[in-house]
Structures are given as C-alpha cells and as structure tokens.
C-alpha cells in the first residue's frame, strides 16, 4: 500500500491497517489521528514517538496480537522450510526437529508461567534453534529485566510490519 493510499483510507480502515502492525488499540488510534503523513519517515517517527508513550496495558494488548509459541501447528507451519532443507539428511533430523519444536513449546509455557505473557521476539530471519536459544537466555531474566526487552522486541516487530505495509 502506498502512503497516499494509507492517508486516504477511512479512519476505520486505517485503524485496521495499523492494528495489523500492532494490536495496541491506543497506539493504532494515535497513528490514525496522525494522518496525513507527508513521508514514510514521518510515519515511522510518529510510530516511534507513540510507542514511547504506551503503557503496560497497551503493550500487553500488542502482545495479544501474536500467536503463542506453544501452538505446535503454528510452529510446524512457520518452520516448514526447515524440513525441506533437511531432505536427504539423516533420519534423526526429523526427531531432532520435533524435539526442538517441543522444547520451544515447553520453554514458552515456562515463560508464560513466570512472566504472565507470551514470549515476544522479532522472529524475522531466525531459525527455530535461534528462537530456542533466545528463549533460554531470556527465561533466566527477572521481570524488571525482561519487560523492557519484550517491549523492545514488540517495537521491532511493529516497525518491520510498518515497512511491509508501505512496501
């Protein structure tokens, strides 16, 4: 979608577009109210500024827009390319892949139990093994350390989605 098209959308349609980038309703509403944008840079600057003003409720609402890592079906779909790349390798890779995905499920469950919200990471370009390593690293954090990391990852995801929206 072009910036001009985004600027011309009805408020409700623009709200849906912004909420597809970040499920925090207050953030999306502020983005709609900031229109028209004269450039993608202005839109991204507004997105950054508005993100700095969100509260915990907004951030948790943004998190709610993501599938939980514990959803095996979603994980298999997300990493289906791994199975194709591993074709012809040892048969043990299939069980290793299943073990890796199960470890993601188990550690995400532990993460939710510890922090009360899903594990958020900007997963673009990351393998399942990399996701697992990040989850293991962050699971040892305390809440005061983890919350800003999770919020920063959400902001990365939002920024990436805004770039894709305007592509």
C-alpha positions in Angstrom: 0.0 0.0 0.0 1.3 3.4 -0.8 1.5 6.2 1.8 -1.1 8.2 -0.2 -3.5 5.2 -0.1 -3.0 4.9 3.6 -3.6 8.6 4.1 -6.9 8.3 2.1 -8.4 5.3 4.0 -11.4 5.8 6.2 -10.5 6.1 9.9 -11.9 2.6 10.5 -9.9 1.1 7.6 -6.7 2.9 8.6 -7.3 1.6 12.2 -7.4 -1.9 10.9 -4.2 -1.4 8.9 -2.3 0.0 11.9 -3.7 -2.7 14.2 -2.3 -5.3 11.7 1.1 -3.8 12.5 0.5 -3.6 16.3 -2.6 -4.8 18.1 -2.4 -2.0 20.8 -5.6 -0.1 20.1 -4.4 3.2 21.6 -1.2 3.1 19.5 -3.2 2.4 16.3 -5.7 5.2 17.1 -2.9 7.7 17.6 -1.4 6.6 14.3 -4.7 7.1 12.5 -5.1 10.6 14.2 -1.6 11.5 13.0 -2.6 11.3 9.3 -2.0 12.5 6.8 1.7 11.6 6.8 3.9 13.5 4.3 6.5 10.7 4.2 7.2 7.2 5.4 9.9 8.7 7.6 7.3 11.0 9.3 5.0 8.0 9.8 7.9 5.9 11.3 8.9 8.8 13.6 5.3 9.1 14.8 5.2 5.4 15.4 8.4 5.5 17.5 7.1 8.5 19.4 3.8 6.9 20.1 5.4 3.7 21.2 7.4 5.6 23.8 4.1 6.8 25.3 2.4 3.4 25.6 1.6 1.9 29.0 1.7 -1.7 30.2 -1.9 -2.4 29.2 -1.1 -1.2 25.7 1.9 -3.4 25.4 0.1 -6.4 26.7 -2.6 -5.7 24.1 0.1 -5.6 21.5 1.4 -8.9 22.7 -2.0 -10.4 22.4 -1.9 -9.9 18.6 0.7 -12.7 18.3 0.3 -16.4 18.2 1.7 -18.2 21.2 4.9 -20.2 20.5 3.2 -23.1 22.3 1.0 -23.7 19.3 2.6 -26.7 17.6 0.6 -26.3 14.4 1.8 -22.7 14.0 5.3 -23.7 14.7 5.3 -26.5 12.1 3.9 -24.1 9.5 6.4 -21.4 10.4 9.4 -23.7 10.1 8.2 -26.0 7.4 11.1 -24.8 5.2 13.5 -26.4 7.6 12.1 -29.9 6.8 12.6 -29.2 3.1 16.2 -28.1 3.6 16.9 -31.1 5.7 15.7 -33.5 3.0 18.3 -36.3 2.3 19.9 -35.8 5.7 19.9 -38.4 8.4 16.5 -39.6 9.6 17.4 -38.5 13.1 16.9 -34.9 12.0 13.2 -35.4 11.9 13.1 -36.3 15.6 15.6 -33.6 16.4 13.3 -31.1 14.7 10.3 -32.4 16.6 12.4 -32.2 19.8 13.4 -28.7 19.0 9.8 -27.6 18.5 8.7 -29.4 21.6 11.4 -27.6 23.6 10.1 -24.3 22.2 6.6 -25.2 23.4 7.8 -26.3 26.9 10.0 -23.3 27.4 7.3 -20.9 26.2 4.9 -22.5 28.7 7.6 -21.9 31.4 8.0 -18.3 30.2 4.2 -17.6 30.4 4.1 -19.1 33.9 7.0 -16.9 35.0 6.1 -13.6 33.4 2.3 -13.9 32.7 2.6 -13.0 29.0 3.8 -14.8 25.8 7.4 -14.8 24.7 7.9 -11.9 22.2 10.8 -11.8 19.8 11.2 -10.3 16.4 11.5 -13.7 14.7 12.2 -12.4 11.1 15.1 -14.4 9.7 15.6 -16.5 12.9 15.6 -20.3 12.8 13.8 -22.4 15.4 17.1 -23.1 17.0 17.9 -19.4 17.3 14.4 -18.8 18.8 15.0 -21.5 21.3 18.4 -20.1 22.3 16.9 -16.6 22.8 14.0 -18.1 24.8 16.5 -19.9 27.0 18.6 -16.8 27.5 15.6 -14.6 28.4 13.9 -17.1 30.6 16.5 -16.5 33.3 15.7 -12.8 33.5 13.7 -11.3 36.3 10.6 -9.3 35.4 12.4 -5.9 35.7 14.9 -7.1 33.1 12.5 -9.0 30.8 9.7 -6.4 30.4 11.8 -3.8 28.6 13.3 -6.5 26.3 9.8 -7.9 25.4 8.5 -4.3 24.8 11.5 -3.5 22.6 11.0 -6.7 20.6 7.4 -5.8 20.0 8.5 -2.4 18.8 10.9 -4.1 16.3 8.0 -6.2 15.0 5.8 -3.2 14.6 8.4 -1.3 12.7 9.1 -4.2 10.4 5.3 -4.5 9.8 5.0 -0.8 9.0 7.8 -1.1 6.5 6.0 -4.1 4.9 2.7 -2.2 4.9 4.2 0.7 2.9 6.1 -1.6 0.6 
